[in-house]
Amino acid sequence: MVQVENEYGSFGDDKDYLQYLVKLARSHLGDDVILYTTDGGAVGNLNGGTLVGSDVYAAVDFSTGEDPWPIFELQKKYNAPGKSPALASEFYTGWLTHWGETFAQTDAMQVASELDKILSKNGSAVLYMAHGGTNFGFFSGANTGENASDFEPDITSYDYDSPIRENGDVDNLKFKDIGIYTLSIGSSISHWNWEYSYNTIGT
């Protein structure tokens, strides 16, 4: 699967632009690859960001804690009949942190419980993030709040309070609670912690 746009319907609805991306992707990847878009699970977002009637699969994302199944029903309206598997293409395991904010943390049991609401009924979810990371240089990005002048830059760390931490650590409740759905993988992963204390750098 290759994603051609991400949450485009949140701010645009140019179908010529989307069709161009599809044509470009097909020219490089051929016709055997599934192309998809992701948009928030609301009518306005999906109207803007999807290509109804095409072979481009429309996936959805939504806040962790929202009832997923009405959103998956809505998703079907934007896909061909029988070709709309329930997929949360961004299941949020944590959240990002802006400069000046307390480091974001979400409840491990609640995240696992919300994931169960999807998986227990044969839905699918992509964990965002499964593994935290690090932003470098000016690639950390930013958000806007109430208006464009409300600038909210992201911090360098993109740990995201994810099951696998930025430093590779899996010795945490979120990894254990979500791990019940991936026992065949999780059982083979030993728990470790890559936190080290380095000597003082001389001047």
C-alpha angles and dihedrals in degrees: 000000000000123000115223098187139007122218091329090151089068090075111004145040105185103144093184088060092050092047089051091054090050092049091048092049092048091050090058102032106031128222100296095075120089110234120200146175128214124214137162114275098256132100095246094051094046093045090056102038106040137074104224113203094024130103090252109114115229112219125183140216130195142166117292104254097039116117101261101199100068086050091051088051089053089048090061090065089065097049135063115272111278092010102089110094111183105260129167097197092190113034103178112227092177138338142258125260127226124210110279095022128113110261107274117252131174129193112267097211093048092051091049091047092051090049089052090057088063103037097042090064094046095263122140133228137189109214111234101218112011091160124025119227146184131260117220131205111336095336096100092093130203144236134222123231125198092345141356092275091059095088116189112183118197119237122248093256117079094184086134091191084273126169090253106045127225090262094048095259115152097173095107139102095250093057090047095046095046090040092075086079093051103041093141088060102029095051091063095051115092116214115248140160121217097195113129135177112226127204119261113273111239123229 
